[in-house]
């Protein structure tokens, strides 16, 4: 699945019958951590590449 806007570019690959492995590039450490745990404990595979659209306050 892919979503592109003026501010963000997101590519996602999700396999419900996966092995719990994930490859994530979000640029937001906490989001990466939570998606890793979600994938690992849910036993599905998740690949995410997301860029732009976020800022630190």
Gaussian input, Z-matrix of N, CA and C with variables (Angstrom, degrees):
# hf/3-21g

backbone

0 1
 N
 C     1     B1
 C     2     B2     1     A1
 N     3     B3     2     A2     1     D1
 C     4     B4     3     A3     2     D2
 C     5     B5     4     A4     3     D3
 N     6     B6     5     A5     4     D4
 C     7     B7     6     A6     5     D5
 C     8     B8     7     A7     6     D6
 N     9     B9     8     A8     7     D7
 C    10    B10     9     A9     8     D8
 C    11    B11    10    A10     9     D9
 N    12    B12    11    A11    10    D10
 C    13    B13    12    A12    11    D11
 C    14    B14    13    A13    12    D12
 N    15    B15    14    A14    13    D13
 C    16    B16    15    A15    14    D14
 C    17    B17    16    A16    15    D15
 N    18    B18    17    A17    16    D16
 C    19    B19    18    A18    17    D17
 C    20    B20    19    A19    18    D18
 N    21    B21    20    A20    19    D19
 C    22    B22    21    A21    20    D20
 C    23    B23    22    A22    21    D21
 N    24    B24    23    A23    22    D22
 C    25    B25    24    A24    23    D23
 C    26    B26    25    A25    24    D24
 N    27    B27    26    A26    25    D25
 C    28    B28    27    A27    26    D26
 C    29    B29    28    A28    27    D27
 N    30    B30    29    A29    28    D28
 C    31    B31    30    A30    29    D29
 C    32    B32    31    A31    30    D30
 N    33    B33    32    A32    31    D31
 C    34    B34    33    A33    32    D32
 C    35    B35    34    A34    33    D33
 N    36    B36    35    A35    34    D34
 C    37    B37    36    A36    35    D35
 C    38    B38    37    A37    36    D36
 N    39    B39    38    A38    37    D37
 C    40    B40    39    A39    38    D38
 C    41    B41    40    A40    39    D39
 N    42    B42    41    A41    40    D40
 C    43    B43    42    A42    41    D41
 C    44    B44    43    A43    42    D42
 N    45    B45    44    A44    43    D43
 C    46    B46    45    A45    44    D44
 C    47    B47    46    A46    45    D45
 N    48    B48    47    A47    46    D46
 C    49    B49    48    A48    47    D47
 C    50    B50    49    A49    48    D48
 N    51    B51    50    A50    49    D49
 C    52    B52    51    A51    50    D50
 C    53    B53    52    A52    51    D51
 N    54    B54    53    A53    52    D52
 C    55    B55    54    A54    53    D53
 C    56    B56    55    A55    54    D54
 N    57    B57    56    A56    55    D55
 C    58    B58    57    A57    56    D56
 C    59    B59    58    A58    57    D57
 N    60    B60    59    A59    58    D58
 C    61    B61    60    A60    59    D59
 C    62    B62    61    A61    60    D60
 N    63    B63    62    A62    61    D61
 C    64    B64    63    A63    62    D62
 C    65    B65    64    A64    63    D63
 N    66    B66    65    A65    64    D64
 C    67    B67    66    A66    65    D65
 C    68    B68    67    A67    66    D66
 N    69    B69    68    A68    67    D67
 C    70    B70    69    A69    68    D68
 C    71    B71    70    A70    69    D69
 N    72    B72    71    A71    70    D70
 C    73    B73    72    A72    71    D71
 C    74    B74    73    A73    72    D72
 N    75    B75    74    A74    73    D73
 C    76    B76    75    A75    74    D74
 C    77    B77    76    A76    75    D75
 N    78    B78    77    A77    76    D76
 C    79    B79    78    A78    77    D77
 C    80    B80    79    A79    78    D78
 N    81    B81    80    A80    79    D79
 C    82    B82    81    A81    80    D80
 C    83    B83    82    A82    81    D81
 N    84    B84    83    A83    82    D82
 C    85    B85    84    A84    83    D83
 C    86    B86    85    A85    84    D84
 N    87    B87    86    A86    85    D85
 C    88    B88    87    A87    86    D86
 C    89    B89    88    A88    87    D87
 N    90    B90    89    A89    88    D88
 C    91    B91    90    A90    89    D89
 C    92    B92    91    A91    90    D90
 N    93    B93    92    A92    91    D91
 C    94    B94    93    A93    92    D92
 C    95    B95    94    A94    93    D93
 N    96    B96    95    A95    94    D94
 C    97    B97    96    A96    95    D95
 C    98    B98    97    A97    96    D96
 N    99    B99    98    A98    97    D97
 C   100   B100    99    A99    98    D98
 C   101   B101   100   A100    99    D99
 N   102   B102   101   A101   100   D100
 C   103   B103   102   A102   101   D101
 C   104   B104   103   A103   102   D102
 N   105   B105   104   A104   103   D103
 C   106   B106   105   A105   104   D104
 C   107   B107   106   A106   105   D105
 N   108   B108   107   A107   106   D106
 C   109   B109   108   A108   107   D107
 C   110   B110   109   A109   108   D108
 N   111   B111   110   A110   109   D109
 C   112   B112   111   A111   110   D110
 C   113   B113   112   A112   111   D111
 N   114   B114   113   A113   112   D112
 C   115   B115   114   A114   113   D113
 C   116   B116   115   A115   114   D114
 N   117   B117   116   A116   115   D115
 C   118   B118   117   A117   116   D116
 C   119   B119   118   A118   117   D117
 N   120   B120   119   A119   118   D118
 C   121   B121   120   A120   119   D119
 C   122   B122   121   A121   120   D120
 N   123   B123   122   A122   121   D121
 C   124   B124   123   A123   122   D122
 C   125   B125   124   A124   123   D123
 N   126   B126   125   A125   124   D124
 C   127   B127   126   A126   125   D125
 C   128   B128   127   A127   126   D126
 N   129   B129   128   A128   127   D127
 C   130   B130   129   A129   128   D128
 C   131   B131   130   A130   129   D129
 N   132   B132   131   A131   130   D130
 C   133   B133   132   A132   131   D131
 C   134   B134   133   A133   132   D132
 N   135   B135   134   A134   133   D133
 C   136   B136   135   A135   134   D134
 C   137   B137   136   A136   135   D135
 N   138   B138   137   A137   136   D136
 C   139   B139   138   A138   137   D137
 C   140   B140   139   A139   138   D138
 N   141   B141   140   A140   139   D139
 C   142   B142   141   A141   140   D140
 C   143   B143   142   A142   141   D141
 N   144   B144   143   A143   142   D142
 C   145   B145   144   A144   143   D143
 C   146   B146   145   A145   144   D144
 N   147   B147   146   A146   145   D145
 C   148   B148   147   A147   146   D146
 C   149   B149   148   A148   147   D147
 N   150   B150   149   A149   148   D148
 C   151   B151   150   A150   149   D149
 C   152   B152   151   A151   150   D150
 N   153   B153   152   A152   151   D151
 C   154   B154   153   A153   152   D152
 C   155   B155   154   A154   153   D153
 N   156   B156   155   A155   154   D154
 C   157   B157   156   A156   155   D155
 C   158   B158   157   A157   156   D156
 N   159   B159   158   A158   157   D157
 C   160   B160   159   A159   158   D158
 C   161   B161   160   A160   159   D159
 N   162   B162   161   A161   160   D160
 C   163   B163   162   A162   161   D161
 C   164   B164   163   A163   162   D162
 N   165   B165   164   A164   163   D163
 C   166   B166   165   A165   164   D164
 C   167   B167   166   A166   165   D165
 N   168   B168   167   A167   166   D166
 C   169   B169   168   A168   167   D167
 C   170   B170   169   A169   168   D168

   B1=1.4265
   B2=1.5266
   B3=1.3100
   B4=1.4573
   B5=1.5161
   B6=1.3250
   B7=1.4658
   B8=1.5227
   B9=1.3138
   B10=1.4591
   B11=1.5162
   B12=1.3259
   B13=1.4554
   B14=1.5214
   B15=1.3090
   B16=1.4535
   B17=1.5291
   B18=1.3419
   B19=1.4575
   B20=1.5230
   B21=1.3205
   B22=1.4637
   B23=1.5210
   B24=1.3293
   B25=1.4631
   B26=1.5283
   B27=1.3197
   B28=1.4599
   B29=1.5248
   B30=1.3286
   B31=1.4652
   B32=1.5189
   B33=1.3246
   B34=1.4533
   B35=1.5208
   B36=1.3114
   B37=1.4566
   B38=1.5211
   B39=1.3175
   B40=1.4578
   B41=1.5248
   B42=1.3341
   B43=1.4695
   B44=1.5242
   B45=1.3236
   B46=1.4644
   B47=1.5218
   B48=1.3304
   B49=1.4633
   B50=1.5312
   B51=1.3160
   B52=1.4637
   B53=1.5178
   B54=1.3277
   B55=1.4637
   B56=1.5212
   B57=1.3077
   B58=1.4551
   B59=1.5139
   B60=1.3222
   B61=1.4607
   B62=1.5284
   B63=1.3331
   B64=1.4582
   B65=1.5183
   B66=1.3175
   B67=1.4657
   B68=1.5242
   B69=1.3280
   B70=1.4555
   B71=1.5198
   B72=1.3199
   B73=1.4642
   B74=1.5242
   B75=1.3320
   B76=1.4596
   B77=1.5182
   B78=1.3162
   B79=1.4571
   B80=1.5133
   B81=1.3366
   B82=1.4634
   B83=1.5275
   B84=1.3364
   B85=1.4669
   B86=1.5289
   B87=1.3318
   B88=1.4619
   B89=1.5274
   B90=1.3175
   B91=1.4670
   B92=1.5213
   B93=1.3235
   B94=1.4641
   B95=1.5217
   B96=1.3188
   B97=1.4668
   B98=1.5318
   B99=1.3234
   B100=1.4618
   B101=1.5290
   B102=1.3260
   B103=1.4644
   B104=1.5233
   B105=1.3383
   B106=1.4669
   B107=1.5193
   B108=1.3295
   B109=1.4674
   B110=1.5247
   B111=1.3189
   B112=1.4593
   B113=1.5245
   B114=1.3175
   B115=1.4600
   B116=1.5262
   B117=1.3183
   B118=1.4635
   B119=1.5266
   B120=1.3183
   B121=1.4656
   B122=1.5266
   B123=1.3348
   B124=1.4598
   B125=1.5177
   B126=1.3425
   B127=1.4643
   B128=1.5301
   B129=1.3305
   B130=1.4555
   B131=1.5196
   B132=1.3053
   B133=1.4634
   B134=1.5233
   B135=1.3238
   B136=1.4537
   B137=1.5234
   B138=1.3192
   B139=1.4643
   B140=1.5205
   B141=1.3241
   B142=1.4612
   B143=1.5177
   B144=1.3182
   B145=1.4600
   B146=1.5246
   B147=1.3294
   B148=1.4616
   B149=1.5232
   B150=1.3241
   B151=1.4643
   B152=1.5191
   B153=1.3369
   B154=1.4550
   B155=1.5086
   B156=1.3259
   B157=1.4502
   B158=1.5100
   B159=1.2976
   B160=1.4541
   B161=1.5202
   B162=1.3035
   B163=1.4582
   B164=1.5186
   B165=1.2903
   B166=1.4632
   B167=1.5137
   B168=1.3111
   B169=1.4718
   B170=1.4940
   A1=106.78
   A2=115.98
   A3=119.95
   A4=109.52
   A5=115.15
   A6=120.71
   A7=108.38
   A8=116.62
   A9=122.09
   A10=109.29
   A11=115.61
   A12=121.62
   A13=107.29
   A14=116.76
   A15=120.45
   A16=110.65
   A17=117.56
   A18=121.79
   A19=114.39
   A20=119.06
   A21=121.18
   A22=112.62
   A23=114.49
   A24=122.68
   A25=106.64
   A26=117.02
   A27=121.73
   A28=109.22
   A29=116.04
   A30=122.62
   A31=106.75
   A32=116.85
   A33=121.71
   A34=109.86
   A35=116.21
   A36=122.55
   A37=106.71
   A38=116.71
   A39=122.60
   A40=109.15
   A41=117.25
   A42=121.48
   A43=108.34
   A44=116.57
   A45=121.26
   A46=112.40
   A47=117.46
   A48=121.11
   A49=110.86
   A50=116.00
   A51=121.40
   A52=112.97
   A53=114.49
   A54=121.14
   A55=113.59
   A56=118.56
   A57=120.96
   A58=113.42
   A59=116.93
   A60=120.50
   A61=109.93
   A62=115.15
   A63=119.42
   A64=110.09
   A65=114.97
   A66=123.34
   A67=105.37
   A68=115.63
   A69=120.37
   A70=112.14
   A71=115.57
   A72=122.99
   A73=106.88
   A74=116.34
   A75=119.44
   A76=113.14
   A77=117.63
   A78=120.45
   A79=113.08
   A80=116.86
   A81=122.35
   A82=106.86
   A83=117.82
   A84=120.74
   A85=114.79
   A86=118.40
   A87=119.54
   A88=111.22
   A89=117.91
   A90=121.30
   A91=110.60
   A92=117.02
   A93=121.36
   A94=110.35
   A95=116.91
   A96=122.02
   A97=111.20
   A98=117.61
   A99=120.98
   A100=111.76
   A101=117.78
   A102=120.11
   A103=111.60
   A104=116.91
   A105=120.84
   A106=110.49
   A107=117.14
   A108=120.80
   A109=111.48
   A110=116.92
   A111=122.30
   A112=110.83
   A113=116.81
   A114=122.35
   A115=111.54
   A116=116.23
   A117=121.10
   A118=112.13
   A119=116.97
   A120=120.17
   A121=112.79
   A122=117.22
   A123=121.20
   A124=112.82
   A125=116.59
   A126=123.41
   A127=112.99
   A128=115.85
   A129=120.16
   A130=108.57
   A131=116.42
   A132=121.49
   A133=109.46
   A134=114.75
   A135=120.22
   A136=109.71
   A137=116.48
   A138=123.10
   A139=107.23
   A140=116.14
   A141=120.89
   A142=109.52
   A143=115.46
   A144=122.07
   A145=106.17
   A146=116.12
   A147=121.18
   A148=109.81
   A149=115.56
   A150=120.92
   A151=110.04
   A152=115.39
   A153=121.87
   A154=113.75
   A155=114.90
   A156=121.05
   A157=116.51
   A158=119.06
   A159=120.24
   A160=109.45
   A161=114.61
   A162=119.43
   A163=109.23
   A164=115.81
   A165=121.03
   A166=108.86
   A167=114.81
   A168=119.83
   A169=110.27
   D1=142.11
   D2=-178.36
   D3=-139.70
   D4=139.37
   D5=178.77
   D6=-137.17
   D7=124.10
   D8=178.47
   D9=-125.57
   D10=129.63
   D11=172.60
   D12=-128.00
   D13=-178.08
   D14=178.24
   D15=-62.38
   D16=-35.64
   D17=-175.84
   D18=-93.62
   D19=-29.47
   D20=-171.02
   D21=-134.94
   D22=155.56
   D23=171.99
   D24=-132.67
   D25=122.89
   D26=-177.63
   D27=-130.21
   D28=129.40
   D29=173.01
   D30=-122.16
   D31=131.79
   D32=-175.97
   D33=-137.49
   D34=134.94
   D35=174.16
   D36=-128.39
   D37=124.72
   D38=-173.46
   D39=-129.31
   D40=127.79
   D41=176.95
   D42=-124.99
   D43=108.80
   D44=-176.08
   D45=-63.61
   D46=-28.69
   D47=-179.81
   D48=-101.36
   D49=33.10
   D50=-177.55
   D51=-80.70
   D52=-163.71
   D53=-173.32
   D54=-109.19
   D55=0.70
   D56=-176.89
   D57=92.58
   D58=5.76
   D59=178.82
   D60=-85.62
   D61=149.14
   D62=177.02
   D63=-142.58
   D64=149.11
   D65=175.12
   D66=-132.28
   D67=108.67
   D68=-170.38
   D69=-125.49
   D70=135.48
   D71=172.81
   D72=-134.61
   D73=92.43
   D74=-178.59
   D75=-108.82
   D76=-24.66
   D77=-174.69
   D78=82.34
   D79=-2.90
   D80=178.71
   D81=-122.71
   D82=104.05
   D83=-173.12
   D84=-54.66
   D85=-41.87
   D86=-178.75
   D87=-66.81
   D88=-40.53
   D89=177.51
   D90=-63.12
   D91=-43.32
   D92=177.40
   D93=-59.46
   D94=-44.77
   D95=179.19
   D96=-60.87
   D97=-47.30
   D98=-177.73
   D99=-66.79
   D100=-39.89
   D101=177.82
   D102=-67.43
   D103=-35.05
   D104=176.04
   D105=-62.07
   D106=-47.53
   D107=178.93
   D108=-63.84
   D109=-42.31
   D110=179.47
   D111=-58.51
   D112=-44.73
   D113=179.75
   D114=-68.32
   D115=-46.82
   D116=-176.74
   D117=-62.75
   D118=-48.78
   D119=-177.09
   D120=-79.96
   D121=-19.99
   D122=176.31
   D123=-88.01
   D124=-7.10
   D125=-179.79
   D126=55.23
   D127=45.27
   D128=170.87
   D129=-129.53
   D130=159.03
   D131=-179.61
   D132=-94.37
   D133=140.08
   D134=-176.57
   D135=-142.40
   D136=126.04
   D137=173.88
   D138=-122.09
   D139=123.92
   D140=-179.23
   D141=-133.73
   D142=132.78
   D143=171.52
   D144=-129.83
   D145=112.36
   D146=-177.08
   D147=-130.32
   D148=135.06
   D149=-178.72
   D150=-137.80
   D151=142.36
   D152=173.68
   D153=82.50
   D154=172.73
   D155=172.68
   D156=76.18
   D157=6.79
   D158=177.67
   D159=-128.43
   D160=151.31
   D161=177.52
   D162=-145.41
   D163=150.63
   D164=178.35
   D165=-94.77
   D166=140.73
   D167=179.53
   D168=-104.47

